[in-house]
Amino acid sequence: MKKIIKPQLGTVRYNLKESKETLKQSRKESPISLWFSYGKRQRLRYSIGISVGYADWDFERQRVRRNRSLIINSATVNRYLDKLQNELIRDHSELVLEGKEVNNEVLRSILDRLTNRNIESEVKVIQDDFFVFADEFIEEKRGSIENVTLLLYKQSLKKLKLFSDSTTSIDFTSFTRPILNDFKRFLEVEQGFKLNTISKHFKSIKTIVLEGKRRGLIGDVDFRLFSIPTEEPTKIYLSENEICKMKDLDLSNDKTMELARDIFLVGCYTGQRISDYNRLSGIDIVEKDGVHFFEILQKKSGVKVNCPITQELKEIMHRYNNQPPPKLSDQKINKYLKLIGRRLDMNEDVLCHDTKGGVKRTYIRPKWEMLESHTARRSFCTNMYLKGMSIQDIMHFSGHKTEKEFLKYIRITSDERTRHILRQRFFNV
């Protein structure tokens, strides 16, 4: 009978050299010690070269505090402690399996090899670096926020770093009216950003600064300074006739373009965001009272909606073995939508208004050039509104929580609104 030899596992604990009570009173830093227990009553204590204070150390978890710690790169230090623990246990286990002698001298040599870089000086230097703190904060958010939000945080921080390198050095004390005004002008003039883009960057940086203040790294800040007014962007919708022409367009000679079109049409017929309509699968299909629906838990809002699978959707799904179209990157969808719009001669002039580089602009763009994935959701809401469906019922399918947010999606002219009102028979005409 074959046997499996299990290695003798050691136990690692981290604690501070000074007692908890002493540190609480003295406010001094104390070296972190690694204690390794192995064999019978065999123990090794090893100073790993990092010192922390009482307020920075979680005595229960035996790690640097991540939220209230003044050590900015606490996540990095904790990953280092994890790595040290795992590699020491692994090396010890290998020695045991190989039948080699294990003693404190051997283990100390292993730890000397594993700790060949001094983290202590890195921690002390990093305590005053805003950008290292911001990078750590963004990394901690990975997995708990949408990738698009994570990307925006990184882009905003990159612009602030560019401003810091070229104009005014940024640290934890920099978030004052003069410096933030200079940063706004930098984004306007040097980067040539639109007002709404600037507002997004300020909102992202505000989130990071708020976290810095919560951790005690940043003093009093007037957060009203981060509020940049936005303007209603010029957006389009596709009429039912335009959607029908797009659906009937033969794209069988270009399967990727056809897929991009079909995914977009799913959005037009369900009213969902691309983060929802571009990830549907057969598991999302349910049947209720003989009618098939897409049962969707919206990724952004957490709202659960049921979208009926219309005849148009069934026609699209027929191309994919009666399943929703497979996923395609947002970038490719937006790229192909513009090509499709040109092929369909969507050349209607659209009058656009915005503020770019601090200057208000009015200009013309062809409609095809403004086609994007989110046009689908606007088209659904607008077309259902024009057909006479109540706002509350449209919101039932779109998942909007407030009428204020929903009304931003109704993209109709004054004449279209007038005709819509007349159809409600409020006037005897």
C-alpha positions in Angstrom: 0.0 0.0 0.0 1.5 3.3 -1.1 1.8 6.2 1.4 1.9 9.9 1.1 4.4 11.6 3.3 3.1 14.9 4.6 5.7 17.5 5.4 5.9 18.8 8.9 4.4 22.3 8.8 5.7 25.2 10.8 3.7 28.0 12.2 4.5 31.7 11.5 3.3 34.6 13.7 4.2 38.2 13.5 4.3 40.5 16.5 6.0 43.6 17.7 9.1 43.6 19.9 7.6 46.0 22.4 4.4 45.2 24.3 1.1 46.5 23.3 0.7 48.6 26.4 4.2 50.1 26.1 3.6 51.1 22.5 0.2 52.6 23.2 1.8 55.0 25.8 5.1 55.8 24.0 3.9 56.3 20.5 7.2 55.0 19.3 7.8 52.5 16.5 8.7 48.9 17.2 10.4 46.3 15.0 8.2 43.5 13.6 9.4 40.1 14.6 8.7 36.9 12.8 8.2 33.9 15.1 8.5 30.5 13.6 7.5 27.4 15.6 8.6 24.0 14.3 9.2 20.6 15.7 8.9 20.0 19.4 9.3 23.2 21.3 11.6 24.7 18.7 11.1 28.4 17.9 12.9 31.0 16.0 12.6 34.8 16.3 13.7 36.9 13.4 13.5 40.7 13.0 12.4 41.4 9.4 13.6 45.0 9.3 10.3 46.8 9.4 9.2 49.0 12.2 5.6 50.3 12.8 3.8 52.2 15.6 0.9 51.1 17.8 -1.7 52.8 15.6 -0.4 51.2 12.4 -0.5 47.5 13.6 -3.4 45.2 13.7 -2.5 43.0 16.7 -5.3 40.4 15.9 -4.5 40.0 12.2 -0.8 40.5 12.7 -0.6 42.8 9.7 -0.3 46.5 9.1 -3.7 48.2 9.2 -5.0 49.0 5.8 -7.6 51.6 6.4 -6.4 53.6 9.4 -2.7 53.2 9.0 -0.5 56.2 8.2 1.7 53.8 6.2 0.6 54.5 2.7 1.9 51.3 1.1 0.4 49.1 3.8 -1.0 46.7 1.2 2.5 46.2 -0.3 4.0 45.6 3.1 1.3 43.0 4.0 1.8 41.2 0.7 5.5 41.1 1.6 4.7 39.6 5.0 2.4 37.0 3.3 5.1 36.1 0.8 7.8 35.8 3.6 5.5 33.5 5.6 4.5 31.3 2.6 8.1 30.9 1.3 9.5 30.1 4.8 6.9 27.4 5.3 7.5 26.0 1.8 11.3 25.9 2.2 11.0 24.3 5.7 8.7 21.6 4.3 11.1 20.8 1.5 13.9 20.4 4.0 11.8 18.0 6.1 10.8 15.9 3.0 14.4 15.7 2.0 15.4 14.5 5.4 17.8 17.3 6.0 18.6 18.8 9.4 16.4 21.8 10.4 17.6 24.2 13.1 17.6 27.9 13.8 20.8 28.5 12.0 19.4 26.9 8.8 16.1 28.8 9.1 17.9 32.0 9.7 20.0 31.6 6.6 16.7 31.0 4.6 15.2 34.2 6.0 18.4 36.1 5.3 18.0 35.1 1.7 14.3 35.9 1.6 14.8 39.4 3.1 17.7 40.5 1.0 16.0 43.9 0.5 15.3 46.4 3.3 11.6 47.4 3.3 11.9 49.6 6.4 13.4 52.6 4.5 10.8 52.2 1.8 7.9 52.4 4.3 9.4 55.6 5.9 9.9 57.3 2.5 6.5 56.4 1.2 4.7 57.9 4.2 4.8 61.4 2.5 4.1 60.4 -1.1 0.6 61.2 -2.3 0.9 59.3 -5.6 2.1 56.1 -3.9 -0.9 56.3 -1.6 -3.2 56.9 -4.5 -1.7 53.9 -6.4 -2.2 51.7 -3.3 -5.8 52.9 -2.9 -6.6 52.1 -6.6 -5.0 48.7 -6.3 -7.1 47.9 -3.2 -10.2 48.8 -5.1 -9.4 46.3 -7.9 -12.2 43.7 -8.0 -14.7 45.7 -5.9 -15.4 48.4 -8.6 -16.1 48.3 -12.3 -13.0 48.1 -14.5 -14.1 51.2 -16.4 -14.1 53.1 -13.0 -10.7 51.7 -12.1 -9.4 52.9 -15.5 -10.8 56.4 -14.9 -9.1 56.6 -11.5 -5.8 55.6 -13.2 -6.3 58.1 -16.0 -7.2 60.9 -13.6 -4.1 60.1 -11.4 -1.9 60.1 -14.5 -3.1 63.6 -15.5 -2.5 64.9 -11.9 1.0 63.4 -12.0 1.7 65.1 -15.3 0.5 68.3 -13.8 2.7 67.7 -10.8 5.8 67.0 -12.9 5.3 70.0 -15.2 3.7 72.7 -13.1 3.1 72.3 -9.4 4.5 69.5 -7.2 1.6 67.7 -5.6 1.6 66.3 -2.0 -0.9 65.8 0.7 -1.2 69.6 1.3 -1.8 70.6 -2.3 -5.6 70.5 -2.5 -6.2 74.2 -2.2 -8.3 76.5 -4.3 -5.2 78.1 -6.2 -3.7 74.7 -7.0 -7.0 73.1 -8.0 -7.8 76.1 -10.2 -4.3 75.7 -11.9 -5.0 72.0 -12.4 -8.4 72.8 -14.0 -6.7 75.3 -16.4 -4.0 72.7 -17.1 -6.7 70.2 -18.2 -8.5 72.9 -20.2 -5.5 74.5 -22.0 -2.7 71.9 -22.0 -4.8 68.8 -22.4 -7.7 70.4 -24.4 -10.3 68.5 -22.4 -14.0 69.1 -22.6 -15.8 70.4 -19.4 -17.5 67.1 -18.7 -14.2 65.2 -19.0 -12.6 67.6 -16.5 -15.5 67.1 -14.1 -15.0 63.3 -14.2 -11.3 63.7 -13.4 -12.0 66.0 -10.5 -14.6 63.6 -9.2 -12.1 60.7 -9.3 -9.4 62.6 -7.5 -11.9 63.8 -4.9 -12.6 60.1 -4.1 -8.9 59.5 -3.6 -8.5 62.6 -1.5 -11.5 61.7 0.7 -9.9 58.3 1.4 -6.7 60.1 2.3 -8.5 62.4 4.7 -10.3 59.4 6.2 -7.0 57.7 7.0 -5.6 60.9 8.5 -3.1 61.6 5.8 -4.8 64.8 4.6 -6.0 67.7 6.7 -9.0 69.9 6.2 -10.0 70.2 2.6 -12.9 72.2 1.1 -14.4 69.4 -1.1 -16.7 71.9 -2.8 -13.6 72.8 -4.8 -13.8 69.5 -6.6 -17.3 70.2 -7.9 -16.9 71.2 -11.6 -20.3 72.0 -13.3 -21.2 69.7 -16.1 -23.2 70.4 -19.3 -25.7 68.3 -21.1 -23.8 66.5 -23.9 -25.2 66.3 -27.4 -26.3 62.7 -27.9 -28.4 61.0 -30.5 -30.9 58.2 -30.7 -32.0 55.9 -33.6 -35.6 56.0 -34.7 -37.5 52.7 -35.1 -37.1 53.0 -38.9 -33.3 53.4 -38.6 -33.1 50.4 -36.2 -35.1 48.4 -38.7 -32.8 49.3 -41.6 -29.8 48.4 -39.5 -31.4 45.0 -38.6 -32.1 44.2 -42.3 -28.6 45.2 -43.5 -26.8 42.1 -44.9 -23.5 41.8 -43.1 -23.0 38.1 -43.6 -19.7 38.8 -45.4 -18.2 40.3 -42.3 -19.0 38.2 -39.2 -17.4 40.6 -36.7 -19.3 43.6 -38.0 -22.5 41.5 -38.0 -21.8 40.5 -34.4 -21.2 44.1 -33.4 -24.5 45.1 -35.0 -26.4 42.2 -33.4 -25.1 43.0 -29.9 -26.1 46.7 -30.4 -29.6 45.7 -31.5 -30.0 43.6 -28.4 -29.5 46.9 -26.5 -32.0 48.7 -28.7 -34.7 46.1 -27.9 -34.0 45.7 -24.2 -32.9 49.2 -23.1 -30.0 47.9 -21.1 -26.5 49.3 -20.6 -23.7 47.7 -22.7 -22.3 46.2 -19.5 -25.5 44.1 -19.3 -26.6 43.6 -23.0 -23.0 42.6 -24.0 -22.8 39.7 -21.5 -26.1 37.9 -21.9 -26.1 34.1 -22.2 -28.6 31.3 -22.3 -28.7 31.1 -18.5 -30.3 34.5 -18.5 -33.4 33.3 -20.4 -36.5 32.5 -18.3 -40.1 31.6 -19.1 -43.0 33.2 -17.4 -46.6 32.5 -18.4 -45.5 31.2 -21.8 -43.3 34.3 -22.5 -39.5 34.2 -22.6 -37.6 37.0 -20.9 -34.0 38.0 -20.3 -33.7 38.1 -16.5 -30.9 40.6 -15.9 -29.3 41.7 -12.6 -27.9 45.0 -13.7 -24.2 45.2 -13.1 -24.1 48.9 -12.3 -27.2 49.4 -10.2 -27.9 45.9 -8.9 -31.5 46.3 -10.1 -33.2 43.1 -11.4 -35.2 43.6 -14.6 -37.1 41.2 -17.0 -36.9 42.1 -20.7 -39.3 40.3 -23.0 -37.6 38.5 -25.9 -39.3 40.1 -28.8 -39.6 38.6 -32.3 -36.7 40.9 -33.4 -34.6 39.4 -30.7 -35.5 35.9 -31.7 -34.5 36.6 -35.2 -31.1 37.8 -34.0 -30.6 34.9 -31.7 -31.5 32.4 -34.5 -28.0 33.3 -36.0 -26.4 32.1 -32.8 -28.2 28.8 -32.2 -31.1 30.6 -30.4 -28.7 32.1 -27.9 -27.8 35.8 -27.3 -24.8 37.0 -29.4 -21.4 36.2 -27.9 -19.5 39.0 -26.2 -17.4 41.5 -28.2 -15.2 44.2 -26.9 -16.8 47.7 -26.4 -14.1 49.3 -28.5 -14.9 47.0 -31.5 -18.6 47.6 -31.1 -18.2 51.3 -31.2 -15.8 51.1 -34.2 -18.1 48.9 -36.3 -21.2 51.0 -35.4 -19.7 54.0 -37.1 -18.9 52.0 -40.2 -22.4 50.6 -40.3 -23.8 54.1 -39.8 -21.9 55.3 -42.8 -23.0 52.4 -44.9 -26.6 53.2 -44.0 -26.1 56.9 -45.0 -26.8 58.3 -41.6 -25.4 61.6 -42.8 -27.9 63.9 -41.0 -26.2 67.0 -39.5 -26.3 67.1 -35.7 -25.8 70.5 -34.1 -23.5 70.0 -31.1 -22.7 72.3 -28.2 -19.9 71.9 -25.6 -17.1 73.6 -23.8 -13.5 72.6 -24.7 -10.3 74.2 -23.6 -12.4 76.6 -21.6 -14.2 77.9 -24.8 -17.9 77.3 -25.6 -18.3 75.7 -29.0 -21.1 75.1 -31.5 -20.3 72.8 -34.4 -21.8 70.2 -36.8 -21.2 66.4 -36.8 -22.7 63.7 -39.0 -25.0 61.4 -37.2 -23.0 58.2 -38.0 -20.0 59.7 -36.3 -21.9 59.9 -33.0 -23.1 56.3 -33.0 -21.9 54.5 -29.8 -22.9 51.5 -27.7 -24.9 53.7 -25.3 -27.0 54.9 -28.2 -29.0 51.6 -27.9 -30.3 52.5 -24.4 -31.2 56.0 -25.4 -33.0 54.7 -28.5 -35.1 52.2 -26.5 -36.2 54.8 -24.0 -36.9 57.5 -26.6 -38.8 55.2 -28.9 -41.0 53.7 -26.2 -41.7 57.2 -25.0 -42.8 58.3 -28.5 -45.0 55.2 -28.8 -46.9 56.3 -25.7 -45.5 54.0 -23.0 -45.6 55.7 -19.6 -42.3 56.8 -18.1 -42.8 54.5 -15.1 -43.3 51.5 -17.4 -40.2 52.3 -19.4 -38.2 52.7 -16.2 -39.5 49.3 -15.2 -37.6 47.7 -18.1 -34.6 50.1 -18.2 -34.0 50.0 -14.5 -33.7 53.7 -14.0 -34.3 54.6 -10.3 -35.4 58.3 -10.8 -37.3 60.2 -13.4 -34.6 62.8 -13.4 -32.0 60.3 -14.6 -34.4 58.7 -17.0 -35.4 62.0 -18.7 -31.7 62.5 -19.7 -32.3 59.6 -22.1 -35.2 61.1 -24.0 -33.5 62.6 -27.1 -36.3 64.2 -29.1 -36.8 67.6 -30.7 -39.3 70.2 -29.6 -41.5 69.2 -32.6 -41.4 65.5 -31.7 -42.4 66.3 -28.1 -45.3 68.4 -29.3 -46.6 65.6 -31.6 -46.2 63.2 -28.7 -48.3 65.4 -26.4 -51.0 65.8 -29.0 -51.3 62.0 -29.4 -52.2 61.8 -25.7 -55.5 63.7 -26.6 -55.1 66.4 -24.0 -56.2 68.9 -26.6 -59.4 68.9 -28.8 -57.7 69.3 -32.2 
